[in-house]
Amino acid sequence: MTEWFVLGLAMVLACAVVLTVTVLRQRRVPEDDDPSQTPDVLEYMVMMVGVVYAIVLGLAIAGVWEARGAAQDGSRDEAQALHEISRRVEVYPADERERIQQDVRRYSEHVSSVEWPRMIEEHRLTDRGGELLDTLRRDIAARPPANDLEAQTYQPLLDQVAAADEARRARADNAEETLPGVVWFGLVAGALVTVGLIFTLQIRRSSREMLLAGTFSALIAFLLFLVWNFDAPFGRSTTETASAFQDLIST
């Protein structure tokens, strides 16, 4: 039983129950009943629908904002670990230092120019990126420390590679969009219902009412665009969040 089937069944049952109760109540209303003495429920329902949709929309914005913040923090941690490797390896001889720093630059260049666009478009990482990180780990581990200063640097270098690898795995887990399709269905359907309920009120063609209706509709569209934009944890363009790796290339 898929989530869409459960959603459709729940919506149909809810509508059926409400309509059935309403029809049964109407049949039991006495002939001398005066509906003018009952408060009009239409404006109350419109207000409640707007409040409920505002809560759902606010939760969606908060969720995608938090997911993007966590994803960007993880990317900065990965870039910082690579930066620490480039700086800590300064105690090594020139040839070893240049080889390890070149490994860092190759990995950073691959992430920013190849892996990041694929991660945004296809929501997955490349195998080549993992191979370059493994090469960096092997080049660091293959050379035993030659003196006390290198011995003090050796294990922290391996720890930084492990930190970069862990941040890379987290980046792979966060590559997909945050909100599932059923949530988007609710957001779009709720927007249509909320805006559509404006026309159930006694709206006239005065400039003030038309301006308010247009502004409200534009606000809903802007908030949905905001959710869509933040729904991609690593942004919609390569340069939006890959700057940390691009800085490593230039150093």
ZISULMO-V225096 format. One line per field, one symbol per residue. burial: I if it has 16 or more other ideal C-beta (glycine too) atoms within 10 Angstrom, else O. A space follows every 50 residues. Layout:
BEGIN
burial=???
END
This chain:
BEGIN
burial=OOOOOOOOOOOOOOOOOOOOOOOOOOOOOOOOOOOOOOOOOOOOOIOOOI OOIOOOIOOIIOIIOOIIOOIIOIIOIIIIIIIIIIOIIOIIOOOIOOII IOIIIOIIIIIIOOIIOOIIOOOOIIOOIIOIIOOIIOIIOOOOOOOOOI OOIIOOIOOIIOIIIOIIOIIOOIIOIIIOOOIIOIIOOIIOOIIOIOOO OOOOOOOOOOOOOOOOOOOIOOIIOOIOOIIIIIIOOIOOIIOIIIOIOO O
END
